[in-house]
Amino acid sequence: MKIVFLDADTIGQSPALDKIAQLGEFVSYPRTSPNQTAERVADADIIITNKVLLDRAVMDAAPRLRLICIIATGVNNVDLEYATERGITVRNVADYSTESVTQVTFMHIFSLMCHAEYWDQFAKSGAWTASGLFTDISHTWGQLCGRRIGIIGMGKIGQRVAQVAKAFGMEVSYFSTSGTGHCTDYPSLPLDELLATSDMVSIHAPLNDRTRGLIGSRQLCAMKPTAILVNVGRGGIVDEADLAAALDGGVIAGAALDVFCKEPVPSDNPLLHLRHPERLRISPHIAWTSDEARETLMQRTLENIVTFIQ
């Protein structure tokens, strides 16, 4: 049995990988470009990948293929209909990064609200020493307690963000992207009302036909001018050009993004060329990547393979 890992650079080192390698012939590639995929999977029984596209042509090039393991929750890089037609099992891993994504969400909120980088530089640069004052109030900042967070997408991660927000004394409401409003712990609001009444809006939704382009110019204009927007869901949910214009125009006070329409971010992305870059925080799609989350992900991938073999 041959196991081929197509993009190992996306996960790093993991003890679970050593155990996977013991299950058969194991070949690991740091990265795989589209023109390399078919050749590399030609004699594979099992494929492991994060983001490599596995379409009909790739599967046709792999006559022995029996199992595809996606080391992620989303499976939109796989032609699921054709995999089913071919009798190829597809397994993903859900709920491995809830704590990791929640922590990065608040990392960005704290960064925008509390100006940690500014205070650090103020002290280290000698400006505090030279001021002669025991404190500095040149940058104002506000507390989370008493503010309202509006959560777009109340799945496992959205619910965990809500719990942490409540611990800080925040009010929580949410918009259900599926339209079900299944969570009864917090008020479910129409999107326009949620945007208009929230001090911060945090996106934790998948990308699908209901959420693609959900937040554009009209929605940003509906938000408070003092509000901040955080997106750790999927890049296509927010129109990046509209967000850049809103930030530079002072339509909203700030934004933080961990996900983008194209990754890595192209050099011509308008968000990299703001007149007011201090209003934006960016992280390179790392919300899912805590040490603990990645190890959980690979351990469950190992379990998926073992279960399939058995």
Residue pairs with C-beta under 8 A, 6 or more apart in sequence:
1 23
1 24
1 25
1 45
1 46
1 309
2 24
2 25
2 26
2 27
2 43
2 44
2 45
2 46
2 64
3 20
3 21
3 23
3 24
3 25
3 26
3 27
3 44
3 45
3 46
3 47
3 48
3 305
4 27
4 28
4 29
4 40
4 41
4 44
4 46
4 47
4 48
5 17
5 20
5 26
5 27
5 28
5 29
5 48
5 49
6 29
6 32
6 37
6 40
6 41
6 47
6 48
6 49
6 52
7 29
7 30
7 31
7 32
7 49
7 50
7 51
7 52
8 17
8 28
8 29
8 30
9 30
9 31
10 50
10 51
10 71
11 17
11 50
11 71
11 294
11 297
11 298
12 294
14 294
14 295
14 298
14 299
15 295
16 295
16 298
16 299
16 301
16 302
17 28
17 298
19 302
20 26
20 48
20 298
20 301
20 302
20 305
21 28
23 305
23 306
23 309
24 45
24 46
27 40
29 36
29 40
32 40
32 49
32 52
34 53
37 52
37 53
37 54
37 58
37 61
38 57
38 58
38 61
38 62
39 61
41 47
41 58
41 61
41 62
41 65
42 61
42 62
43 62
43 64
44 62
44 64
44 65
45 64
45 65
45 66
45 67
46 65
46 66
46 67
46 68
46 69
46 305
46 308
47 54
47 62
47 65
47 67
47 68
47 69
48 69
48 71
48 301
49 68
49 69
49 70
49 71
49 77
50 70
50 71
50 72
51 72
51 77
52 77
53 77
54 68
54 77
54 78
54 79
54 83
55 79
55 82
56 79
56 82
59 65
59 79
59 82
59 83
59 86
59 88
65 86
65 88
66 87
66 88
66 89
66 308
67 88
67 89
67 90
67 91
67 304
67 305
67 308
68 78
68 83
68 88
68 89
68 90
68 91
69 91
69 92
69 301
69 304
69 305
70 77
70 78
70 90
70 91
70 92
70 93
71 93
71 297
71 298
71 301
72 92
72 93
72 288
72 297
73 92
73 93
73 94
73 95
73 96
73 97
74 92
74 206
74 207
75 90
75 92
76 207
78 90
80 90
83 89
83 90
89 308
91 301
91 304
91 308
93 296
93 297
93 300
93 301
93 304
95 156
96 288
96 293
96 296
96 297
96 300
97 157
97 287
97 288
97 289
97 290
97 293
97 296
97 297
98 156
98 157
98 160
99 160
99 290
99 292
99 293
100 287
100 288
100 289
100 290
100 292
100 293
101 157
101 204
101 232
101 287
101 288
102 157
102 160
102 161
102 164
103 290
104 232
104 258
104 283
104 286
104 287
105 161
105 202
105 204
105 230
105 232
105 287
106 161
106 164
107 283
108 230
108 232
108 256
108 258
108 281
108 283
109 144
109 200
109 202
109 228
109 230
109 256
110 116
111 117
111 256
111 281
112 228
112 253
112 254
112 255
112 256
112 281
113 141
113 142
113 144
113 228
114 141
115 139
115 141
118 139
119 136
119 139
122 128
122 136
122 138
128 136
144 165
144 168
144 169
144 170
145 168
145 169
145 170
146 169
146 170
146 171
147 170
147 171
147 199
147 200
148 170
148 171
148 172
148 173
148 197
148 198
148 199
148 200
149 161
149 162
149 165
149 170
149 171
149 172
149 173
149 198
149 199
149 200
149 201
149 202
150 173
150 174
150 175
150 189
150 194
150 195
150 197
150 198
150 200
150 201
150 202
151 158
151 161
151 162
151 172
151 173
151 174
151 175
151 186
151 201
151 202
151 204
152 158
152 174
152 175
152 177
152 191
152 194
152 201
152 202
152 203
152 204
152 205
152 214
152 233
152 237
153 174
153 175
153 176
153 177
153 203
153 204
153 205
153 206
153 211
153 233
154 162
154 174
154 176
154 182
154 183
154 186
154 188
154 204
155 204
155 205
157 204
157 232
158 174
158 202
158 204
158 205
159 183
159 185
161 202
161 204
162 172
162 174
162 185
162 186
165 172
166 172
172 186
172 187
173 186
173 187
173 188
173 189
173 194
173 197
173 198
174 183
174 186
174 187
174 188
174 189
174 194
175 188
175 189
175 190
175 191
175 194
176 182
176 183
176 188
177 205
177 206
177 208
177 210
177 211
177 214
178 210
179 210
181 188
189 197
191 214
191 219
192 219
192 222
194 201
195 201
195 219
195 222
195 223
196 222
196 223
196 224
198 223
198 224
198 227
199 224
199 226
199 227
199 228
200 227
200 228
200 229
200 230
201 223
201 227
201 228
201 229
201 230
202 230
202 231
202 232
203 215
203 229
203 230
203 231
203 232
203 233
203 237
203 238
204 232
204 233
205 211
205 214
205 233
205 234
205 237
206 233
206 234
207 233
207 234
207 235
207 236
207 237
211 233
211 234
211 236
211 237
212 236
212 237
213 236
213 237
213 239
214 237
214 238
215 229
215 231
215 237
215 238
215 239
215 242
215 243
216 238
216 239
216 242
217 239
217 242
217 245
217 246
220 229
220 242
220 243
220 246
220 251
220 252
221 246
221 251
223 229
223 251
223 252
224 252
225 250
225 251
225 252
225 253
226 253
227 252
227 253
228 252
228 253
228 254
228 255
228 256
229 238
229 243
229 252
229 254
229 255
229 256
230 255
230 256
230 257
231 237
231 238
231 255
231 256
231 257
231 258
231 259
232 258
232 259
232 287
233 259
234 259
235 257
235 259
235 260
235 261
235 262
235 263
236 261
238 257
240 260
240 261
240 269
240 270
240 271
241 270
243 255
243 271
244 270
244 271
244 273
244 274
245 251
245 270
246 252
246 255
247 254
247 255
247 271
247 274
247 276
247 279
247 280
248 274
248 275
248 276
248 279
253 279
254 279
254 280
254 281
255 279
255 280
255 281
256 280
256 281
256 282
256 283
257 271
257 280
257 281
257 282
257 283
258 282
258 283
258 284
258 285
258 286
258 287
259 285
259 287
260 269
260 271
260 285
262 269
263 284
263 285
264 284
265 271
265 272
265 282
265 284
271 280
271 282
274 280
288 294
